[in-house]
Amino acid sequence: MAWIECVPNVSEGRRRDVIERGARAIGDAGAAVLDVSSDPAHNRTVYTFAHTAETVARAVQALFDAALASIDLRDHHGEHPRLGAVDVVPFVPLSGVPMSTCVRAAREVAAAVSERHGLPVYLYEEAALRPERRRLEQIRRGGFEGLAARMQQDEWAPDFGPRHPHPSAGASVIGARRFLIAYNVTLATTRLDIAKRIAARIRESSGGLPALKAMGIALEDRGIVQVSMNLTDFTRTSMPAAFDAVVREAGACGVAVIDSELVGLAPADALSKTIAEHIRLTGFTDDQILEHRLRRL
């Protein structure tokens, strides 16, 4: 079958019942749940699931129903930037599936959830209707708290839905993109300024590594900080290259690297046992490799 992957990021990483309710909604809609990764400090959960475009679209709508019934951003606090209760929903083509399939699914789901919930929705990456909205960070700038004022600007009217945030769910960003690896490196310091300095030095937008986005985040519950990264093309910047860059920059600041973590899954070409050992990946198993999970279905 021609399957696609979907990797929604939901603004809840602490309440286990809410997280499990979202996973059940996805599974009950017929999609194969491959991974559920939650982080209490980020207060965020990343669901990874796959199936045909029709089934994945149905599962995304079921996840919106479950999440919007349980999450109120007015009471939400976490380290990760967010715009909505269901913050971002990327559709990702798997082998042999054209990107156009994911673009069509993204736009159809965006229209459906907007109409059902009265929710403003922006389209991004390959599904974007406006070039200035391709990059997620451009849309999410200012976060939920700055959303109402920003939406009054004509250039930031949503692609679907009202020109004001949903009271409890904010807005959502839905799109289509290639495979992305969400990857974090933990530092042995409490100094957030060091994590931010390292992130600024290594990310592509500052002249660092290609296809790398990075930011510094404090993990207050653990008393440490983290360089949180997205590898948007692991063939251009691999996980070891990103890890080595953080180690190098941290060493220049007199700080040690503790370990690293993968959020969700990575393709076999990007991750192996040898790579996991090199990057000090916590809790590595074959189940963190996408193809391994798909073969088990």
VENZI-V446930 format. One record per backbone hydrogen bond with DSSP energy under -0.5 kcal/mol. CO is the residue of the C=O (numbers start at 1). NH is the residue of the N-H. If there is no record, write none. Layout:
# VENZI-V446930
<<CO/NH> <CO/NH>>
This chain:
# VENZI-V446930
<<1/3> <3/94> <4/51> <5/92> <6/49> <8/10> <8/47> <9/87> <9/88> <10/12> <10/45> <14/16> <15/19> <16/20> <17/21> <18/22> <19/23> <20/24> <21/25> <22/26> <23/27> <24/28> <25/29> <26/31> <27/30> <31/33> <32/34> <32/50> <35/48> <36/38> <37/46> <39/43> <39/44> <41/79> <42/80> <44/39> <45/10> <45/47> <46/37> <48/34> <48/35> <49/6> <50/32> <51/4> <52/56> <53/57> <54/58> <55/59> <56/60> <57/61> <58/62> <59/63> <60/64> <61/65> <62/66> <63/67> <64/68> <65/69> <67/70> <67/71> <72/75> <73/76> <82/144> <83/171> <85/11> <85/87> <87/173> <88/9> <89/175> <90/7> <91/177> <92/5> <94/97> <98/101> <98/102> <99/103> <100/104> <101/105> <102/106> <103/107> <104/108> <105/109> <106/110> <107/111> <108/112> <109/113> <110/114> <111/115> <112/116> <113/117> <114/118> <114/119> <120/172> <121/159> <121/160> <122/174> <124/127> <124/176> <125/128> <130/133> <131/134> <134/125> <135/138> <135/139> <136/140> <137/141> <140/143> <142/146> <144/147> <146/150> <147/151> <148/152> <149/152> <150/153> <153/156> <154/157> <160/121> <166/170> <168/73> <169/85> <170/120> <170/166> <172/122> <173/89> <174/124> <175/91> <176/126> <177/93> <180/182> <181/183> <181/231> <182/263> <183/229> <184/261> <185/227> <186/258> <186/259> <187/189> <187/225> <189/225> <190/192> <191/194> <191/195> <192/196> <193/197> <194/198> <195/199> <196/200> <197/201> <198/202> <199/203> <202/209> <203/206> <203/208> <204/207> <209/212> <211/232> <211/233> <212/204> <213/230> <215/228> <217/226> <218/220> <219/222> <219/223> <219/224> <224/219> <225/187> <226/217> <226/228> <227/185> <228/215> <229/183> <230/213> <230/232> <231/181> <233/236> <233/237> <238/242> <239/243> <240/244> <241/245> <242/246> <243/247> <244/248> <245/249> <246/250> <247/251> <248/252> <249/253> <250/253> <250/255> <251/254> <256/188> <259/186> <260/282> <261/184> <262/264> <263/182> <266/290> <267/270> <267/271> <272/276> <273/277> <274/278> <275/279> <276/281> <277/280> <280/260> <281/284> <285/288> <286/289> <288/266> <288/290> <289/293> <290/294> <291/295> <292/296> <294/297>>
